[in-house]
């Protein structure tokens, strides 16, 4: 079992090293990078199968006993997140390779592949980390790689965006380290399971302070209002493959960390009011921001912020059903968001820009593209029978089950946000896809068709199609997915399975 | 270009500072070498910033072996005492930074035949390879195998596989610092030099046109 836990981190890093050595042989480099990610997809699939019944797998690096060494843990939640992330990472990587073959990107592939693999390792380590410090290391690997990735194909706007992004992320990292130091000072350990046991006897106020501190730390990375301002400024500016993977994964890793720390480590009842307030603010502010945007990518980034609110809402319900809803929502949102950003990239490729004002008649320019946009957009808006509907239905059902006026207020905000999302995405649809196409858009499309880009473009379009199809698959597999989500949510709220797997029987 | 222009040291009379010292790839000391008379560094000296400093050159020459030795000491002793691959790598890379400051990017290139990216890749391979190797034998990741030997002079010496891992970290750190130096120092230096050359050529062209 230990092999399964180690591979998602070790193999991408080895792949990164090999890809770095093969700078001069682009084909070989692409092959190695794809092989590394394919291995991760396979192994995370096996991990998911091994944990699907609620089993928690724990591995101790170097065979050190639990609170001392590096612990890696896979419970159903982390295995599910790993599997979904690995698939998305692979698809986006293939999209990027298609773009490189088409010669449509100024990104340096020889730099992109190694750093992308390091990002993969960081994401995997964050999901697997069984102690706070390795969670920090995973985050840092992911973030350091993202600092380099966000300035790929540098322009003035990208460098400016990367400054904001880096400064904000470093601030969150410093707070994270402070939090780890405080936890260590209080409990004498950083192992999550051990901290969970020892925090139980800590003073109530200190626990509350730590819970809030970690909420801020991960809240910055998850772009919770009022700590969201950096996201719509930085993500849309990066090149397509990067903004797709950032929007799909990085914020979700932070949401995962919020779920993990708030459920396992801290008292659960005392913070739900705060979570609900933040959830409402995030949903409402995000979607209002999205409704007035002109740039499609910026619009989607605000919608991303808004929909993070739904996940925090589910966490704030503090019930198995609520958490299960969050988990379904996470899976749905990762896949759909990646699909939407890839489609936006294709639009940018076809018409040369992403401004709604100068866009009309995309339906005529490329019917396939409009289908690719329509499906995930409707899913994001939460129309049945898409995955967004399944996820929102699960959340709202849990909210009705929980009851109480704060929950109903948040529920009302959630329903309103869903409606406003429909308006926001239909605004894109009506403005950009209907009508007679602008002449320069047709010209750009023709130029693209005539050029030597066709083979690569086909790969890009296929991968976008795969991502869109994956979004549909989430809806189709809603039954098994929600079963799995309930198993994971039960493990999360129970906590003892996790603690026993790490510390051994009778630890609590 | 006459030899005068290639002479490092002081700026030739009547020339603006910043023009002196073309890149000297020959490695041989120029003939009208004035100060210092010894060759302290391995390339024709042209420091990265400001005028040439004898003190810095001598210091770089004398300190480099000592710094590198100390770095290896830190690497080896780091198992259960302060040190380790990270600290050792930082110290070792400081030796190269010192050489760069004293002698410019050609000196840096002469002192380190490997590209920073290659160092990074090699380090990552060694470190991850060592971490993953126990998996093949069915042990957990990062398991340390150690062997204690009794050597005639040194007494009891412990060889442990962590040293390989730490060496990987060492290489990564050196590679990282060198790539920072290459990106923020050497490449900017090269670009500035190019701009300067172009400007000089442009000025010469204009003079030629006037004649």
HADDOCK unambig.tbl for C-alpha pairs under 7 A between the chains (distance, minus, plus):
assign (segid A and resid 2 and name CA) (segid B and resid 140 and name CA) 6.21 0.50 0.50
assign (segid A and resid 3 and name CA) (segid B and resid 135 and name CA) 6.28 0.50 0.50
assign (segid A and resid 6 and name CA) (segid B and resid 141 and name CA) 6.76 0.50 0.50
assign (segid A and resid 10 and name CA) (segid B and resid 128 and name CA) 6.27 0.50 0.50
assign (segid A and resid 10 and name CA) (segid B and resid 132 and name CA) 6.76 0.50 0.50
assign (segid A and resid 13 and name CA) (segid B and resid 128 and name CA) 6.87 0.50 0.50
assign (segid A and resid 14 and name CA) (segid B and resid 124 and name CA) 6.90 0.50 0.50
assign (segid A and resid 14 and name CA) (segid B and resid 125 and name CA) 5.80 0.50 0.50
assign (segid A and resid 14 and name CA) (segid B and resid 128 and name CA) 6.16 0.50 0.50
assign (segid A and resid 17 and name CA) (segid B and resid 121 and name CA) 4.35 0.50 0.50
assign (segid A and resid 17 and name CA) (segid B and resid 122 and name CA) 6.90 0.50 0.50
assign (segid A and resid 17 and name CA) (segid B and resid 124 and name CA) 5.58 0.50 0.50
assign (segid A and resid 17 and name CA) (segid B and resid 125 and name CA) 5.59 0.50 0.50
assign (segid A and resid 18 and name CA) (segid B and resid 121 and name CA) 6.81 0.50 0.50
assign (segid A and resid 20 and name CA) (segid B and resid 117 and name CA) 6.85 0.50 0.50
assign (segid A and resid 20 and name CA) (segid B and resid 121 and name CA) 5.66 0.50 0.50
assign (segid A and resid 21 and name CA) (segid B and resid 118 and name CA) 6.21 0.50 0.50
assign (segid A and resid 21 and name CA) (segid B and resid 121 and name CA) 6.03 0.50 0.50
assign (segid A and resid 60 and name CA) (segid B and resid 140 and name CA) 6.80 0.50 0.50
assign (segid A and resid 61 and name CA) (segid B and resid 140 and name CA) 5.55 0.50 0.50
assign (segid A and resid 61 and name CA) (segid B and resid 141 and name CA) 4.95 0.50 0.50
assign (segid A and resid 61 and name CA) (segid B and resid 142 and name CA) 5.62 0.50 0.50
assign (segid A and resid 61 and name CA) (segid B and resid 143 and name CA) 6.72 0.50 0.50
assign (segid A and resid 62 and name CA) (segid B and resid 140 and name CA) 5.61 0.50 0.50
assign (segid A and resid 62 and name CA) (segid B and resid 141 and name CA) 5.63 0.50 0.50
assign (segid A and resid 62 and name CA) (segid B and resid 142 and name CA) 4.63 0.50 0.50
assign (segid A and resid 62 and name CA) (segid B and resid 143 and name CA) 3.71 0.50 0.50
assign (segid A and resid 62 and name CA) (segid B and resid 144 and name CA) 6.41 0.50 0.50
assign (segid A and resid 63 and name CA) (segid B and resid 140 and name CA) 6.00 0.50 0.50
assign (segid A and resid 63 and name CA) (segid B and resid 143 and name CA) 6.45 0.50 0.50
